[in-house]
Structure formats: structure tokens, C-alpha cells
Amino acid sequence: MSQETQDVKLGPSPEQVLYANILNKGMLIGLLVLLVTFAIYVLGIVSPYVPLDELSSHWNKGVGDYLHDLHIPAGWAWIGMLKYSDFLNFIGIAFLAGVSIICYIAIVPTLLKNNDTIYAVLAILEVIVLTAAATGIFGSGGH
């Protein structure tokens, strides 16, 4: 083996470790939020929008019919419905969907410090694209 190949260190970069650590913590927080909101729903601590005894009568409907028949607005309107237990789980789902954005934002300073300008620009662009997609400006309804 030459000296050149012996000096090469294999393993994740500091940005990759930071991204993975934030992603792991975010996943655990999101999972905890999902478990707590599910418990609130199942235990009846907060009333659901769709009563449990009516829920099975809607299982055969497509999403559009379900939303229309129950007068549930699409997109980010769920935020206004957080007073119902069956919408509380959206908090954890939205958080989990946004963890990648947090990870990208967190690695930008490290990339800039290491003069990885191209990767920093790509990470910033990724944040912009993911945020724009989440807002629904591309016509996706934010989901």
C-alpha cells in the first residue's frame, strides 16, 4: 500500500454526521408526537371530527368524496381543525415531513466553513424547493 492510500480516512463527513444526528432526533420527536396524539385520539381525551362509530361508514370512499362529504378542506386547512383529535396526528406527520428541511439548514454553516460552497448552495436550494413544495405553490395542495 502506498502512503497516499494509507492517509485516506474513510467514513462520514462532519456534515453527514450532523445531518444524521438531527434526522435521528427529529424522527424520535416525530414518533413521540404521533404516539401522544394517537393516545389522545384513542382515549377520547379530545373529541374527533368524525365520531368513531361513523368512521367505518366512510372507509369505502375515495379521498375526494370523503373530504367533500364531511366538509373537510384540503391542504393546510387541517391547522384550523386541531381542536379535533383525529387531526392532531397531522402535527407529527408535518413535523416528520419537515425534518429534512431542518437537517439541510443545519449543515449549511458547516459546508460554508469547509469552503464547500457548491454543496452549501445545493443545500440552500434544497431547503427552498422542499419548503415551496410543502406550501403547495406548485399546485400539490401542500401534501
C-alpha positions as CSV (number, residue, x, y, z in Angstrom):
1,M,0.0,0.0,0.0
2,S,1.3,3.4,-0.9
3,Q,1.5,6.3,1.6
4,E,-1.3,8.1,-0.3
5,T,-3.9,5.4,0.2
6,Q,-2.9,4.9,3.8
7,D,-3.7,8.6,4.7
8,V,-7.2,8.5,3.2
9,K,-9.8,8.3,6.0
10,L,-13.0,6.5,5.2
11,G,-16.2,7.4,6.9
12,P,-18.9,10.0,7.0
13,S,-18.1,13.7,6.8
14,P,-19.0,16.1,9.6
15,E,-22.0,17.3,7.6
16,Q,-23.3,13.8,7.1
17,V,-22.9,13.0,10.9
18,L,-24.7,16.3,11.8
19,Y,-27.5,15.6,9.3
20,A,-27.9,12.0,10.5
21,N,-28.0,13.1,14.2
22,I,-30.6,15.7,13.6
23,L,-32.6,13.3,11.4
24,N,-32.5,10.7,14.2
25,K,-33.6,13.1,16.9
26,G,-36.3,14.5,14.7
27,M,-37.6,11.0,13.9
28,L,-37.7,10.2,17.6
29,I,-39.5,13.5,18.4
30,G,-42.0,13.0,15.5
31,L,-42.7,9.4,16.6
32,L,-43.3,10.6,20.2
33,V,-45.7,13.3,18.9
34,L,-47.5,10.6,16.8
35,L,-47.8,8.3,19.8
36,V,-49.1,11.0,22.1
37,T,-51.6,12.4,19.6
38,F,-52.8,8.8,18.8
39,A,-53.3,8.2,22.6
40,I,-55.3,11.4,22.8
41,Y,-57.5,10.2,20.0
42,V,-57.9,6.6,21.2
43,L,-58.5,7.5,24.8
44,G,-61.1,10.1,23.8
45,I,-59.4,12.9,25.7
46,V,-60.3,15.3,22.8
47,S,-63.4,14.7,20.6
48,P,-62.8,13.7,17.0
49,Y,-64.2,15.5,14.0
50,V,-65.6,12.2,12.7
51,P,-67.2,10.2,15.5
52,L,-65.6,6.7,15.9
53,D,-69.0,5.0,15.4
54,E,-69.3,6.7,11.9
55,L,-65.8,6.2,10.8
56,S,-66.2,2.8,9.2
57,S,-69.1,4.1,7.0
58,H,-66.6,6.3,5.2
59,W,-63.9,3.7,4.5
60,N,-65.2,2.8,1.1
61,K,-64.9,6.4,-0.2
62,G,-62.1,7.9,-2.2
63,V,-60.3,10.9,-0.7
64,G,-62.2,13.5,-2.7
65,D,-65.6,12.1,-1.7
66,Y,-64.5,11.7,1.9
67,L,-63.3,15.3,2.1
68,H,-66.4,16.6,0.3
69,D,-69.0,14.6,2.2
70,L,-67.5,15.6,5.6
71,H,-66.8,19.2,4.6
72,I,-63.1,18.9,5.3
73,P,-61.0,21.4,3.4
74,A,-57.8,20.2,1.7
75,G,-54.3,21.4,2.0
76,W,-53.1,23.2,5.1
77,A,-56.6,23.8,6.4
78,W,-56.0,21.0,8.9
79,I,-54.3,23.5,11.1
80,G,-57.6,25.1,11.8
81,M,-59.0,21.7,12.8
82,L,-56.5,20.9,15.5
83,K,-59.3,21.1,18.1
84,Y,-60.3,17.6,16.9
85,S,-58.4,14.6,18.0
86,D,-58.4,13.0,14.5
87,F,-56.5,16.0,13.2
88,L,-53.9,16.2,16.0
89,N,-51.8,13.4,14.4
90,F,-51.1,15.8,11.4
91,I,-48.8,17.7,13.8
92,G,-46.4,14.7,13.9
93,I,-46.8,13.9,10.2
94,A,-46.0,17.6,9.3
95,F,-43.0,17.6,11.7
96,L,-41.6,14.4,10.2
97,A,-42.0,15.8,6.7
98,G,-40.1,18.9,7.7
99,V,-37.2,17.3,9.5
100,S,-35.2,17.1,6.2
101,I,-35.5,20.8,5.8
102,I,-34.1,21.4,9.3
103,C,-31.2,19.0,8.6
104,Y,-30.3,20.9,5.4
105,I,-30.4,24.2,7.2
106,A,-28.2,22.9,10.0
107,I,-25.4,21.7,7.6
108,V,-25.1,24.9,5.6
109,P,-22.8,26.7,8.2
110,T,-20.5,23.6,8.3
111,L,-20.4,23.4,4.5
112,L,-19.6,27.1,4.3
113,K,-16.9,26.8,7.0
114,N,-15.3,24.0,5.0
115,N,-15.4,26.1,1.8
116,D,-17.9,23.6,0.2
117,T,-19.7,26.5,-1.5
118,I,-21.3,24.4,-4.2
119,Y,-22.7,21.9,-1.6
120,A,-23.9,24.8,0.6
121,V,-25.7,26.4,-2.4
122,L,-27.3,23.0,-3.2
123,A,-28.4,22.6,0.4
124,I,-30.0,26.0,0.4
125,L,-31.7,25.3,-2.9
126,E,-33.0,22.0,-1.4
127,V,-34.5,24.0,1.5
128,I,-36.2,26.3,-0.9
129,V,-37.6,23.5,-3.1
130,L,-38.8,21.5,-0.1
131,T,-40.4,24.5,1.5
132,A,-42.1,25.6,-1.7
133,A,-43.4,22.1,-2.3
134,A,-44.8,22.0,1.3
135,T,-46.6,25.3,0.9
136,G,-48.4,23.9,-2.1
137,I,-47.4,26.7,-4.6
138,F,-46.7,24.0,-7.2
139,G,-50.4,23.0,-7.1
140,S,-49.9,20.0,-4.9
141,G,-52.0,21.3,-2.1
142,G,-49.1,21.2,0.3
143,H,-49.1,17.4,0.6
